[in-house]
Amino acid sequence: MATRLFVGNLSFNTTEGDILDLFKQAGNVTACNLIVDKFTNKSRGFGFVEMSSQEEATKAIADINGKELDGRALTVNEAKPREERPRGDFGGGGGGRRDDNRSRRY
């Protein structure tokens, strides 16, 4: 079963390919995702790597956590399951008709 790892403290210059090359040294990588800002398309400084087994994930954590990449000491640990967050109503509202049945005079 694949194990997903969180990779943090990445340089904004680090690419998905850099992460992939680094983690391939620890075992078989099944997926690699660098998280980018949806407006600027620039790195947000973290990503996720999926290793094909728990043993390879454990080895990757031991080998890579604290290792320097692009001048930054990486943080690598097992990713927590994503929490479902309620979607907000994005504020706003109001406007339109008054409910108190009084007419407005200006």
N, CA, C and O atoms as a GROMACS GRO file, in nm:
protein
  424
    1MET      N    1   0.084  -0.119   0.000
    1MET     CA    2   0.000   0.000   0.000
    1MET      C    3   0.088   0.124   0.000
    1MET      O    4   0.186   0.131   0.074
    2ALA      N    5   0.055   0.221  -0.081
    2ALA     CA    6   0.133   0.344  -0.093
    2ALA      C    7   0.119   0.429   0.033
    2ALA      O    8   0.013   0.432   0.096
    3THR      N    9   0.226   0.497   0.067
    3THR     CA   10   0.227   0.586   0.183
    3THR      C   11   0.261   0.726   0.138
    3THR      O   12   0.359   0.748   0.066
    4ARG      N   13   0.180   0.820   0.180
    4ARG     CA   14   0.196   0.960   0.139
    4ARG      C   15   0.279   1.034   0.243
    4ARG      O   16   0.255   1.022   0.363
    5LEU      N   17   0.378   1.110   0.195
    5LEU     CA   18   0.466   1.187   0.282
    5LEU      C   19   0.449   1.336   0.256
    5LEU      O   20   0.429   1.379   0.143
    6PHE      N   21   0.458   1.414   0.363
    6PHE     CA   22   0.458   1.559   0.354
    6PHE      C   23   0.603   1.604   0.346
    6PHE      O   24   0.688   1.556   0.421
    7VAL      N   25   0.632   1.696   0.255
    7VAL     CA   26   0.766   1.751   0.241
    7VAL      C   27   0.754   1.902   0.256
    7VAL      O   28   0.691   1.969   0.174
    8GLY      N   29   0.814   1.956   0.362
    8GLY     CA   30   0.801   2.098   0.391
    8GLY      C   31   0.934   2.170   0.392
    8GLY      O   32   1.040   2.108   0.382
    9ASN      N   33   0.928   2.301   0.404
    9ASN     CA   34   1.042   2.392   0.407
    9ASN      C   35   1.120   2.389   0.275
    9ASN      O   36   1.242   2.401   0.274
   10LEU      N   37   1.047   2.375   0.166
   10LEU     CA   38   1.110   2.374   0.034
   10LEU      C   39   1.142   2.516  -0.011
   10LEU      O   40   1.068   2.610   0.020
   11SER      N   41   1.251   2.530  -0.082
   11SER     CA   42   1.284   2.658  -0.143
   11SER      C   43   1.181   2.686  -0.252
   11SER      O   44   1.127   2.592  -0.312
   12PHE      N   45   1.154   2.812  -0.278
   12PHE     CA   46   1.058   2.848  -0.383
   12PHE      C   47   1.116   2.817  -0.521
   12PHE      O   48   1.042   2.820  -0.620
   13ASN      N   49   1.245   2.787  -0.529
   13ASN     CA   50   1.309   2.752  -0.655
   13ASN      C   51   1.311   2.602  -0.682
   13ASN      O   52   1.345   2.559  -0.792
   14THR      N   53   1.276   2.522  -0.582
   14THR     CA   54   1.276   2.377  -0.596
   14THR      C   55   1.165   2.333  -0.690
   14THR      O   56   1.052   2.383  -0.682
   15THR      N   57   1.197   2.239  -0.779
   15THR     CA   58   1.097   2.189  -0.874
   15THR      C   59   1.050   2.050  -0.833
   15THR      O   60   1.109   1.985  -0.747
   16GLU      N   61   0.942   2.006  -0.896
   16GLU     CA   62   0.892   1.871  -0.873
   16GLU      C   63   0.998   1.768  -0.910
   16GLU      O   64   1.013   1.666  -0.842
   17GLY      N   65   1.071   1.795  -1.016
   17GLY     CA   66   1.179   1.705  -1.059
   17GLY      C   67   1.288   1.692  -0.955
   17GLY      O   68   1.341   1.582  -0.935
   18ASP      N   69   1.323   1.802  -0.888
   18ASP     CA   70   1.425   1.798  -0.782
   18ASP      C   71   1.378   1.707  -0.668
   18ASP      O   72   1.456   1.627  -0.616
   19ILE      N   73   1.253   1.722  -0.630
   19ILE     CA   74   1.198   1.641  -0.521
   19ILE      C   75   1.195   1.493  -0.561
   19ILE      O   76   1.234   1.406  -0.484
   20LEU      N   77   1.149   1.468  -0.682
   20LEU     CA   78   1.141   1.332  -0.734
   20LEU      C   79   1.278   1.264  -0.734
   20LEU      O   80   1.291   1.150  -0.690
   21ASP      N   81   1.379   1.334  -0.785
   21ASP     CA   82   1.514   1.278  -0.788
   21ASP      C   83   1.565   1.245  -0.649
   21ASP      O   84   1.629   1.141  -0.629
   22LEU      N   85   1.538   1.332  -0.553
   22LEU     CA   86   1.583   1.310  -0.416
   22LEU      C   87   1.516   1.188  -0.354
   22LEU      O   88   1.582   1.106  -0.290
   23PHE      N   89   1.385   1.176  -0.372
   23PHE     CA   90   1.312   1.067  -0.308
   23PHE      C   91   1.333   0.932  -0.379
   23PHE      O   92   1.314   0.827  -0.318
   24LYS      N   93   1.370   0.933  -0.505
   24LYS     CA   94   1.399   0.808  -0.575
   24LYS      C   95   1.517   0.736  -0.512
   24LYS      O   96   1.529   0.614  -0.526
   25GLN      N   97   1.604   0.809  -0.444
   25GLN     CA   98   1.718   0.747  -0.376
   25GLN      C   99   1.673   0.658  -0.260
   25GLN      O  100   1.745   0.567  -0.220
   26ALA      N  101   1.554   0.685  -0.206
   26ALA     CA  102   1.503   0.608  -0.093
   26ALA      C  103   1.412   0.493  -0.135
   26ALA      O  104   1.383   0.405  -0.054
   27GLY      N  105   1.366   0.492  -0.261
   27GLY     CA  106   1.278   0.384  -0.305
   27GLY      C  107   1.192   0.426  -0.422
   27GLY      O  108   1.219   0.526  -0.488
   28ASN      N  109   1.089   0.346  -0.446
   28ASN     CA  110   1.001   0.367  -0.560
   28ASN      C  111   0.897   0.476  -0.529
   28ASN      O  112   0.817   0.462  -0.437
   29VAL      N  113   0.901   0.585  -0.606
   29VAL     CA  114   0.807   0.696  -0.590
   29VAL      C  115   0.691   0.676  -0.687
   29VAL      O  116   0.712   0.662  -0.808
   30THR      N  117   0.569   0.674  -0.634
   30THR     CA  118   0.453   0.654  -0.721
   30THR      C  119   0.387   0.786  -0.761
   30THR      O  120   0.317   0.791  -0.862
   31ALA      N  121   0.409   0.893  -0.683
   31ALA     CA  122   0.353   1.025  -0.716
   31ALA      C  123   0.433   1.134  -0.645
   31ALA      O  124   0.489   1.112  -0.538
   32CYS      N  125   0.436   1.250  -0.708
   32CYS     CA  126   0.506   1.365  -0.651
   32CYS      C  127   0.427   1.491  -0.689
   32CYS      O  128   0.404   1.516  -0.808
   33ASN      N  129   0.386   1.569  -0.589
   33ASN     CA  130   0.307   1.690  -0.614
   33ASN      C  131   0.368   1.807  -0.538
   33ASN      O  132   0.374   1.805  -0.415
   34LEU      N  133   0.412   1.907  -0.611
   34LEU     CA  134   0.457   2.032  -0.552
   34LEU      C  135   0.336   2.125  -0.549
   34LEU      O  136   0.273   2.148  -0.652
   35ILE      N  137   0.303   2.179  -0.433
   35ILE     CA  138   0.185   2.263  -0.419
   35ILE      C  139   0.221   2.406  -0.462
   35ILE      O  140   0.318   2.465  -0.414
   36VAL      N  141   0.140   2.460  -0.554
   36VAL     CA  142   0.164   2.595  -0.607
   36VAL      C  143   0.044   2.684  -0.581
   36VAL      O  144  -0.069   2.636  -0.571
   37ASP      N  145   0.069   2.812  -0.572
   37ASP     CA  146  -0.037   2.912  -0.555
   37ASP      C  147  -0.120   2.917  -0.683
   37ASP      O  148  -0.064   2.924  -0.793
   38LYS      N  149  -0.252   2.914  -0.670
   38LYS     CA  150  -0.336   2.908  -0.789
   38LYS      C  151  -0.340   3.039  -0.867
   38LYS      O  152  -0.378   3.039  -0.984
   39PHE      N  153  -0.302   3.149  -0.805
   39PHE     CA  154  -0.304   3.277  -0.875
   39PHE      C  155  -0.170   3.310  -0.940
   39PHE      O  156  -0.165   3.359  -1.053
   40THR      N  157  -0.060   3.285  -0.866
   40THR     CA  158   0.072   3.321  -0.917
   40THR      C  159   0.145   3.204  -0.981
   40THR      O  160   0.243   3.223  -1.052
   41ASN      N  161   0.098   3.082  -0.956
   41ASN     CA  162   0.159   2.960  -1.005
   41ASN      C  163   0.302   2.941  -0.952
   41ASN      O  164   0.383   2.873  -1.014
   42LYS      N  165   0.332   3.001  -0.836
   42LYS     CA  166   0.462   2.985  -0.771
   42LYS      C  167   0.448   2.886  -0.656
   42LYS      O  168   0.341   2.871  -0.598
   43SER      N  169   0.558   2.820  -0.624
   43SER     CA  170   0.560   2.722  -0.517
   43SER      C  171   0.515   2.783  -0.385
   43SER      O  172   0.544   2.899  -0.355
   44ARG      N  173   0.444   2.703  -0.306
   44ARG     CA  174   0.403   2.747  -0.172
   44ARG      C  175   0.498   2.696  -0.066
   44ARG      O  176   0.477   2.720   0.053
   45GLY      N  177   0.605   2.624  -0.108
   45GLY     CA  178   0.707   2.581  -0.013
   45GLY      C  179   0.684   2.444   0.049
   45GLY      O  180   0.753   2.406   0.143
   46PHE      N  181   0.586   2.369  -0.004
   46PHE     CA  182   0.566   2.232   0.045
   46PHE      C  183   0.506   2.147  -0.065
   46PHE      O  184   0.460   2.197  -0.168
   47GLY      N  185   0.508   2.018  -0.042
   47GLY     CA  186   0.454   1.925  -0.139
   47GLY      C  187   0.430   1.789  -0.076
   47GLY      O  188   0.444   1.772   0.045
   48PHE      N  189   0.393   1.693  -0.160
   48PHE     CA  190   0.365   1.557  -0.114
   48PHE      C  191   0.432   1.457  -0.207
   48PHE      O  192   0.435   1.475  -0.329
   49VAL      N  193   0.485   1.352  -0.147
   49VAL     CA  194   0.546   1.243  -0.223
   49VAL      C  195   0.480   1.114  -0.177
   49VAL      O  196   0.461   1.092  -0.057
   50GLU      N  197   0.445   1.030  -0.272
   50GLU     CA  198   0.384   0.901  -0.239
   50GLU      C  199   0.485   0.791  -0.269
   50GLU      O  200   0.529   0.776  -0.383
   51MET      N  201   0.521   0.715  -0.166
   51MET     CA  202   0.613   0.603  -0.180
   51MET      C  203   0.531   0.475  -0.192
   51MET      O  204   0.422   0.466  -0.137
   52SER      N  205   0.584   0.376  -0.264
   52SER     CA  206   0.505   0.257  -0.294
   52SER      C  207   0.482   0.164  -0.175
   52SER      O  208   0.391   0.082  -0.178
   53SER      N  209   0.562   0.176  -0.068
   53SER     CA  210   0.541   0.091   0.050
   53SER      C  211   0.573   0.167   0.178
   53SER      O  212   0.640   0.271   0.175
   54GLN      N  213   0.526   0.115   0.288
   54GLN     CA  214   0.551   0.176   0.419
   54GLN      C  215   0.701   0.171   0.451
   54GLN      O  216   0.755   0.265   0.510
   55GLU      N  217   0.768   0.063   0.412
   55GLU     CA  218   0.912   0.048   0.440
   55GLU      C  219   0.991   0.156   0.367
   55GLU      O  220   1.083   0.215   0.424
   56GLU      N  221   0.957   0.181   0.240
   56GLU     CA  222   1.026   0.284   0.164
   56GLU      C  223   0.996   0.423   0.221
   56GLU      O  224   1.084   0.509   0.222
   57ALA      N  225   0.875   0.445   0.267
   57ALA     CA  226   0.838   0.573   0.327
   57ALA      C  227   0.918   0.596   0.455
   57ALA      O  228   0.968   0.706   0.479
   58THR      N  229   0.930   0.492   0.537
   58THR     CA  230   1.009   0.502   0.661
   58THR      C  231   1.154   0.532   0.630
   58THR      O  232   1.218   0.613   0.699
   59LYS      N  233   1.208   0.467   0.527
   59LYS     CA  234   1.346   0.489   0.486
   59LYS      C  235   1.363   0.633   0.435
   59LYS      O  236   1.462   0.699   0.467
   60ALA      N  237   1.268   0.681   0.357
   60ALA     CA  238   1.274   0.818   0.304
   60ALA      C  239   1.272   0.920   0.418
   60ALA      O  240   1.348   1.017   0.414
   61ILE      N  241   1.188   0.899   0.517
   61ILE     CA  242   1.182   0.991   0.631
   61ILE      C  243   1.316   0.992   0.703
   61ILE      O  244   1.370   1.099   0.734
   62ALA      N  245   1.371   0.874   0.729
   62ALA     CA  246   1.499   0.863   0.800
   62ALA      C  247   1.613   0.927   0.720
   62ALA      O  248   1.699   0.995   0.777
   63ASP      N  249   1.615   0.906   0.588
   63ASP     CA  250   1.725   0.954   0.504
   63ASP      C  251   1.715   1.102   0.470
   63ASP      O  252   1.817   1.170   0.461
   64ILE      N  253   1.593   1.154   0.451
   64ILE     CA  254   1.577   1.287   0.391
   64ILE      C  255   1.537   1.394   0.491
   64ILE      O  256   1.569   1.511   0.471
   65ASN      N  257   1.468   1.358   0.599
   65ASN     CA  258   1.426   1.459   0.697
   65ASN      C  259   1.550   1.530   0.753
   65ASN      O  260   1.640   1.466   0.806
   66GLY      N  261   1.553   1.662   0.741
   66GLY     CA  262   1.667   1.741   0.788
   66GLY      C  263   1.776   1.760   0.684
   66GLY      O  264   1.867   1.841   0.703
   67LYS      N  265   1.766   1.687   0.573
   67LYS     CA  266   1.866   1.700   0.466
   67LYS      C  267   1.846   1.832   0.394
   67LYS      O  268   1.733   1.880   0.380
   68GLU      N  269   1.955   1.890   0.347
   68GLU     CA  270   1.948   2.020   0.281
   68GLU      C  271   1.925   2.004   0.132
   68GLU      O  272   1.989   1.922   0.065
   69LEU      N  273   1.832   2.084   0.079
   69LEU     CA  274   1.803   2.090  -0.064
   69LEU      C  275   1.782   2.236  -0.099
   69LEU      O  276   1.697   2.303  -0.040
   70ASP      N  277   1.858   2.286  -0.194
   70ASP     CA  278   1.851   2.428  -0.234
   70ASP      C  279   1.868   2.523  -0.116
   70ASP      O  280   1.802   2.627  -0.108
   71GLY      N  281   1.957   2.485  -0.023
   71GLY     CA  282   1.987   2.572   0.091
   71GLY      C  283   1.886   2.567   0.204
   71GLY      O  284   1.895   2.648   0.296
   72ARG      N  285   1.791   2.474   0.200
   72ARG     CA  286   1.688   2.464   0.304
   72ARG      C  287   1.688   2.323   0.364
   72ARG      O  288   1.697   2.225   0.290
   73ALA      N  289   1.679   2.313   0.496
   73ALA     CA  290   1.669   2.184   0.564
   73ALA      C  291   1.526   2.135   0.552
   73ALA      O  292   1.434   2.198   0.605
   74LEU      N  293   1.505   2.023   0.485
   74LEU     CA  294   1.370   1.972   0.458
   74LEU      C  295   1.305   1.912   0.581
   74LEU      O  296   1.372   1.858   0.669
   75THR      N  297   1.175   1.923   0.586
   75THR     CA  298   1.093   1.856   0.687
   75THR      C  299   1.015   1.748   0.614
   75THR      O  300   0.939   1.776   0.522
   76VAL      N  301   1.035   1.623   0.655
   76VAL     CA  302   0.967   1.510   0.590
   76VAL      C  303   0.902   1.426   0.698
   76VAL      O  304   0.968   1.382   0.792
   77ASN      N  305   0.772   1.404   0.686
   77ASN     CA  306   0.700   1.315   0.776
   77ASN      C  307   0.578   1.257   0.706
   77ASN      O  308   0.542   1.300   0.596
   78GLU      N  309   0.516   1.162   0.770
   78GLU     CA  310   0.398   1.100   0.710
   78GLU      C  311   0.284   1.201   0.706
   78GLU      O  312   0.256   1.268   0.806
   79ALA      N  313   0.220   1.212   0.591
   79ALA     CA  314   0.113   1.310   0.574
   79ALA      C  315  -0.010   1.268   0.652
   79ALA      O  316  -0.045   1.150   0.658
   80LYS      N  317  -0.075   1.366   0.712
   80LYS     CA  318  -0.200   1.340   0.783
   80LYS      C  319  -0.313   1.337   0.681
   80LYS      O  320  -0.303   1.403   0.577
   81PRO      N  321  -0.418   1.263   0.707
   81PRO     CA  322  -0.532   1.262   0.615
   81PRO      C  323  -0.591   1.403   0.602
   81PRO      O  324  -0.596   1.478   0.699
   82ARG      N  325  -0.634   1.436   0.483
   82ARG     CA  326  -0.690   1.569   0.458
   82ARG      C  327  -0.824   1.582   0.528
   82ARG      O  328  -0.911   1.496   0.515
   83GLU      N  329  -0.840   1.691   0.601
   83GLU     CA  330  -0.966   1.717   0.669
   83GLU      C  331  -1.061   1.787   0.574
   83GLU      O  332  -1.021   1.876   0.498
   84GLU      N  333  -1.185   1.746   0.577
   84GLU     CA  334  -1.286   1.815   0.497
   84GLU      C  335  -1.321   1.943   0.570
   84GLU      O  336  -1.360   1.941   0.687
   85ARG      N  337  -1.308   2.054   0.501
   85ARG     CA  338  -1.341   2.183   0.559
   85ARG      C  339  -1.472   2.232   0.499
   85ARG      O  340  -1.495   2.218   0.379
   86PRO      N  341  -1.558   2.288   0.582
   86PRO     CA  342  -1.684   2.339   0.526
   86PRO      C  343  -1.656   2.456   0.434
   86PRO      O  344  -1.572   2.541   0.462
   87ARG      N  345  -1.726   2.459   0.325
   87ARG     CA  346  -1.712   2.570   0.231
   87ARG      C  347  -1.791   2.687   0.287
   87ARG      O  348  -1.908   2.672   0.325
   88GLY      N  349  -1.730   2.802   0.291
   88GLY     CA  350  -1.795   2.921   0.344
   88GLY      C  351  -1.896   2.976   0.245
   88GLY      O  352  -1.896   2.940   0.128
   89ASP      N  353  -1.981   3.064   0.295
   89ASP     CA  354  -2.078   3.127   0.206
   89ASP      C  355  -2.018   3.252   0.143
   89ASP      O  356  -2.086   3.323   0.068
   90PHE      N  357  -1.890   3.279   0.172
   90PHE     CA  358  -1.815   3.390   0.115
   90PHE      C  359  -1.876   3.525   0.149
   90PHE      O  360  -1.866   3.620   0.071
   91GLY      N  361  -1.940   3.534   0.265
   91GLY     CA  362  -1.989   3.663   0.314
   91GLY      C  363  -2.093   3.722   0.223
   91GLY      O  364  -2.174   3.652   0.162
   92GLY      N  365  -2.090   3.851   0.215
   92GLY     CA  366  -2.183   3.920   0.126
   92GLY      C  367  -2.324   3.910   0.179
   92GLY      O  368  -2.347   3.910   0.300
   93GLY      N  369  -2.416   3.902   0.090
   93GLY     CA  370  -2.555   3.891   0.129
   93GLY      C  371  -2.619   4.028   0.146
   93GLY      O  372  -2.560   4.130   0.112
   94GLY      N  373  -2.736   4.027   0.196
   94GLY     CA  374  -2.805   4.153   0.220
   94GLY      C  375  -2.846   4.218   0.089
   94GLY      O  376  -2.847   4.155  -0.017
   95GLY      N  377  -2.879   4.342   0.098
   95GLY     CA  378  -2.922   4.414  -0.021
   95GLY      C  379  -3.063   4.376  -0.059
   95GLY      O  380  -3.122   4.284  -0.002
   96GLY      N  381  -3.115   4.444  -0.154
   96GLY     CA  382  -3.248   4.407  -0.201
   96GLY      C  383  -3.358   4.464  -0.114
   96GLY      O  384  -3.342   4.571  -0.056
   97ARG      N  385  -3.467   4.394  -0.105
   97ARG     CA  386  -3.590   4.440  -0.042
   97ARG      C  387  -3.580   4.442   0.111
   97ARG      O  388  -3.516   4.357   0.172
   98ARG      N  389  -3.643   4.543   0.171
   98ARG     CA  390  -3.650   4.550   0.317
   98ARG      C  391  -3.770   4.468   0.363
   98ARG      O  392  -3.875   4.468   0.299
   99ASP      N  393  -3.753   4.399   0.474
   99ASP     CA  394  -3.860   4.313   0.524
   99ASP      C  395  -3.951   4.380   0.626
   99ASP      O  396  -4.049   4.318   0.669
  100ASP      N  397  -3.922   4.503   0.667
  100ASP     CA  398  -4.002   4.563   0.773
  100ASP      C  399  -4.121   4.643   0.719
  100ASP      O  400  -4.187   4.715   0.795
  101ASN      N  401  -4.150   4.632   0.589
  101ASN     CA  402  -4.266   4.694   0.526
  101ASN      C  403  -4.271   4.845   0.537
  101ASN      O  404  -4.378   4.904   0.520
  102ARG      N  405  -4.162   4.909   0.565
  102ARG     CA  406  -4.158   5.055   0.567
  102ARG      C  407  -4.097   5.103   0.437
  102ARG      O  408  -4.000   5.046   0.387
  103SER      N  409  -4.155   5.207   0.385
  103SER     CA  410  -4.098   5.262   0.262
  103SER      C  411  -3.985   5.357   0.300
  103SER      O  412  -3.983   5.414   0.409
  104ARG      N  413  -3.893   5.371   0.210
  104ARG     CA  414  -3.779   5.459   0.235
  104ARG      C  415  -3.808   5.594   0.172
  104ARG      O  416  -3.862   5.602   0.061
  105ARG      N  417  -3.771   5.698   0.240
  105ARG     CA  418  -3.780   5.833   0.186
  105ARG      C  419  -3.641   5.892   0.187
  105ARG      O  420  -3.568   5.885   0.286
  106TYR      N  421  -3.604   5.951   0.075
  106TYR     CA  422  -3.471   6.011   0.066
  106TYR      C  423  -3.481   6.157   0.040
  106TYR      O  424  -3.379   6.224   0.030
   0.00000   0.00000   0.00000
